[in-house]
Amino acid sequence: MPYLLPEHTGSLDAGTARRALTGFFLTGLLVSLPGALLPAWGHHIETNFMLVAAYFFCLNLGILVAMRISQAVLPKKGIGFVLQLATAIALVALLLLGFTSTPLLAKEWRALGLFGIGLAAGFSNTAVFQAIGSIYRHDAASTVNLSGIVFTFGSMVTALLVAGTFFAYNVPSILFFIAVFPALLWGMFWQTKFAPVEPMQHVPLREVLKDFRSPGAILFALLLFFQFGNEWAIAGWLPIFLIQRLGIDPQTALQMLAFYWFALLVGRTAAQAILPRVNHAHLLLGSVLASMLGCLILWATNNLQGAFVGILLIGASFAPIYPIVVAKLGSRFPYYHPAFFNGIFSVALTGGLMAPAMLGLMAQYFAVRVMILIPLFGSIMVFLLIGLIWLEAKLHRLG
């Protein structure tokens, strides 16, 4: 079947754009939830990592299902409807997780609740990228980076809320408190009049299939796969790793998770200012090398200070990589759009989002330190792929 892409029409009202961007706050709040809740659910004690992998799989499945459905619903119902749908599903899923926290029912209901969380995140992500489509086409790197700032802030809020209430409230109370956010956002989206959905143009399937014969497309897809996997492996498993590796308490581990999001937030904010002024290739290479160093420090450390330095390096260095790659993708493959499934790149993003689930399967059979070795390996692969992409681009221009 053909893939759908927005055509370039019209401009975006600044006020509507700001309101639409809050959808990324919701997405960050939701998709970061499993990583923050794993200690609250006791998985640092009961190390059934296969079950944790199933939780992440359900979350990812919900995201993929919602992104597929959105392509059909958006043109008919509009951006406002999809955003209201996302907030409503998020509210129901959070309440479901809160009301079904008894040990006998927890496993099944948590899986269903996390599938609902994924649905809400997928709907929100697709609708917001559609709402800010004209800005994205004007400056892909800065738009994705700004979206990442709002997304990261939402993720940091989740970690801070769970860390701050870990010993004061039980899990249902924490979830009910988090549910206030989608309820408030539903009201805001209900009152906002979004522009009509932009017309879609069809890209013939034969054009998309050419990507699978293009060395450049394959290299970019692999780069997306490994970088997405790196970021979400850390986000999903950092508290469990710190608790079991360093023996710290869950609240401190969650505070370190919040610090990871804070480092990402600061890095993306700084990148927003320097991206137009620096050589992207140099910044990308420096970021990847710094992330490798951060992973090595976190893998080798046996104290909280070393963990602090490693997390700072990892978070700050991960920040600019994705927006730079998106900018390069936009120039080489104009039909690419991060909110829609686009050939080989959708495979890469899906695989990257599956990284926390795959890590759970590996951690079941190997030591807990594999949770950091995988992002380290992924960073090495990103480093190698950058060199190959540079070489392929040179050959492409010569050809």
N, C-alpha and C positions, 0 to 999 in steps of 0.2 A: 504494500500500500504506500501511497505517497506520504511524505512528511510535510507538516504544515509550518509555515514561517510567516511572521508578520511583515506586511509591506510597509514602506516608509511613508506615512501620512500624518500630517498635522503636527502639533506641538503639545506639550503637556503643561497643564496649569501647575504652578509651583506648589500651591497649597495642597492640591490633590496628590501631587508626588510625595510630599512629606507625609501625608496620611497613609498613602500606600506603602511607604517604606516601613511603617510600623508592623506590617505583615511579616517582615523579616525578623523583627523582634519576637513575634509569636513563634516563628519557625525555630529560631535559636532556642527559645524557652523550652520548646517541646522536644526537639531531637537530642538535646543535651540531657534530657531527664533520666534515661537509663543509667548513664555514667555516674550521675549524682545519687541515684536511688539504690544502686547496688549495695553500698555499705548499710544503708538504712534497712534494706531487705535482708541483711545478714549474710550476704554472699562472701564477705571477707572471712567468715567463720566456716560456713557450709560451702566448701569449694566445689560445688557442682557446676563446673564451667560449661558443660554441655547444655545445661538448662539456660545459663546466661547467653550462650550462643543462640539458642532458640528465641530468646527475648529480642536480641538485636535483629535476628532474621525477620521476626514479625513486624518490627518497626520499619525495616527496609521494604518489606513487601507492601506495607500500607502506603509508603511514599511512592513506590512505583505504580501501584494501582491508581492512586489519586492523580498522578501526572498523566497517565493514559486517559482517564475519564475527563480530566480538565480540557483536553484538546477538543472534545465533543461538546462539553457543557459551556465553555467560555463564549463561543460565538453566539450561542442561543440565549444564555441567561445573563451574561455580562460579568464584569469584574466584581462589582459590589456583591452580587449574589454568591459568587464563589468564595469571596472573603468571609461573608457572613456564614456560609456553610462550613468553612474551615474553623471558625471560632466556635460554632455550635458543636461540631464534632469533638473539638478539643475539650470543651467544657464537659460533655457527656463522658468522654474517655477518662478524664481526670476524676470525675465523680465516681465512675465505675471502679477505677483503681483504688479509690479511697474507701468505698463501701464494701469491697471484697478483699480486704486485707487479712482475713482469717487464714491461718496456716493450711487448713484443709482445702480451701478453694483457691489459694493464692496463685498456684502455678498456671491453671487454666485461665483465670480471669486476668492475670497480669499479661499473658500472651495476647488475649483479646483486646485489653486496654491499650497495649503498646501498638497493636495494629491500628487502632483508632487514632492514636497519637500520630502515627505515620501518615494516615489518611489526611488528617488536619494539616500536617506540615507540607505534604505534597500539594494540596489544594492552595494553601497560602503562598507557597513559593512560586507556583506557576502563575497565579493571578497577579502577584506583585510585579513579576518580571514583565508580564503583559502590560501592566499599568505604566511602567517606566520605560517602555520599549524605545521611545524616541530618544531619550537620554542615553540609553545603552548604545544605540546606533551612532550617536554623536561621539561618545568617548567610552568605549567598552571597558577599558581597564579601570578608569576612575569610578564608573558606575558600579562595577562589580565590587570594587574595593569599598565604596561607600555602603553598599548593601551588606558586605561582610562586616563592616563596623557595627551596623545596627544588629545584625545576626549575632555577632560575638557578644555584644552587650546583653542580649537576651539570654545567651548561654551562661554568661557570668552571673546574671541575676539568679538563675536556677541554682547554680552551685552555692552562691552566697546564702540563699534562702534555706537550702537544706543544711548547710554547715551551721548557720546561725541558730537553727531550731532543732538541731540533731538531738541534744540531750534535754530540750525543754518540752518538745511535743512528740506525739507518736506519728507514724507515717500517714494515717488518714488525715490528721490535722494539717500536716505539711501540704498534702495534695489538695485539700480543700482551699487552703490559702493561695496556692498557685493558680487554682481554678478561677480566682477573682480576675486575673489578667485577661483571659479570653472573653470573660463576660463583659468586661469594660470595653474591650476592643470590638466586640459584636455591636455594642451600642454606637461606637464611633463610626464603624463601617456602614451601619444602617442609616446614619444621618449624612453620609458622604455621597455626593453624586459624582460618580466616575464617568470619564469619557467613554463613548461606545468602543467596543472591542474593534481593533483595527482589522481591516480585511485581510484574509489569508491568501497566500499564493501557494500553489502546489509545486513541489519539487519532484520531478519524475524519479521513480525508484531506481531506474538505471543510472541516473546521475549520482545518487547517493551510494550505490553499490561500487562506483568507481573508487570510493575511499579505501575499500578493502584491497585494492591493487595499487594504492599510492603509498610509497614508503614514508612520505611526510605525514600523511594522515595516521598511519599506524604508529609512528613515533610519538606524535602528539597525544594519541589515544592512550598509549602506554604511560606517558608522562602524567596525564590526568588520573589514570588508574592508581599509580603509585603515590602521587601527592595526596589525593583524596584519602587513600588508605592510610597514609602516614598521620594525617590530621585526626582522623576519626579513631584510629587505634589508640592514640594518646587520650583523646577526649573520653572514650568509652572505658578505658581500663586503668587510667592513672591512679585513682584512689585505691583500688585493690592492690595494684603493684606496690604502692608506697606502704600500705598497711602490712602486707606480707613480707616485703623486702626489708623495710627499716623498722618494723614493729611499732609504728606510731599509731595514735588513736584515730578513729574514723573522722572525728571532727577536724583534726589537723589535716588529714589527707584530703578532705573536701575543701578546706581552705586553700590547699596547694592546687587543687583542680581549678578553683576560682582564680588563683594567681596565673595559671596557664591561660585561661581565657583573658585575663587582664593583660598579659604579655602580648597575646594576639591582638587585643584591642589597641594597645599602644602602638604596636608594629604597623597595624593597618592604618591608624590615624597618621602616623609619620609617613607611611608610604603614599597616602593621599596627597601629601604636600610635596613629596620629592619625585614622584613618578614622572611628572612632566619635565623635570630638570636633570634627570640622571640617565645614563646609558642603561637600558633595561637588561641587556645581556650581562653586564657587569653586576648589576644588583641581583639578578637571578642567580648567578654563579656564587656570589658572596653569601646569599641567603642559604643556598643548599649546603655549602661548606660549613656554615655556622650551625645548621640543623644537625649535621653529622657529628660535630663536636659536642653539641648539647646531648644527643643520644648517648654518646660514649661516656660523658660525665655522669648521666643519670644511671646508666647501666653499671658503672664501676663504683658509684658512691655507696657509703655505708652510714651516712649521716644526713641530717636535714639541710645543712648548709649546702652540701654538694647537690642535693636534689633541687634546692632553690635555684642555684646557678644553672643547672641543666635545663630546668623547666623554663627559665627566663630566656635562654638561648633558643630553645626549641620553639617557644611561642612567638618570639619576635622574628625569628628567621622564617618560620612558616608563612607569616602574614602576607608578604608581597608576592609569593610565588604564583598563586592561582590567578589573581588579576592580570599579571604579566602574561601568563600563558593564554588567558582568554583574549587579550589584545592581539597576540600573535595568531591565534586561531581565526579571529575575525578578519584579519588581513589575508590569510591564506585560504580560508574556507568561509565565504561570506554568508552561507546559509546557517552556519552554526549559531545557536542561541541556547544559553544555559538553562532556560526553563522548559525546553521541548526536547523530545527524543529525535536525535539527528544522526542516523546511521551509526558508524563505528564509535562515535563519541558517547552515545548513550550506553554502549557496552562498557566503556571505560568508567563512566560515572557510577553505573550500577555496581561494577566490581569494587570500586573504591568504597562505596557505602557499605559493602558487605564485609569490609575488613574487620570490624569488631566481632562479627559472628565467626569469621574464620579464625581469629585469634582465640576465641573461646574454645574452639575445637582443638587447636594446637596446645593451649594451656592445660587442657585436660590430660595430656600425655607427656608434656615437658614441664620444666621448672617455670616458676612465675617470671623469671627474667626474660623469657621469650617475648613477653609483652613489650619490651623495649628493643630487643634485637630485631624484631620485625620492622618497626619504623626506621631503625638504623639501616637495615638492608634496603628498605624502600628509598631512603635518602641517597644511598650509594647509586641505586638504579636511576634516580632522577638526575644525579650528577652525570652519569654516563649518557643518559638520553639527551641531555642538553648538548653535549658534545656531538652526538650523532645528528641531532636536529640542525645544529650549526653547519655541520659538514654537508648534510643533505640540501640545505638552503643554498650553499655555495654552488653545489653541483646543479641544482635546479636553475639557478640564474645563468650558469654557463651553458646549460642545455637549451 
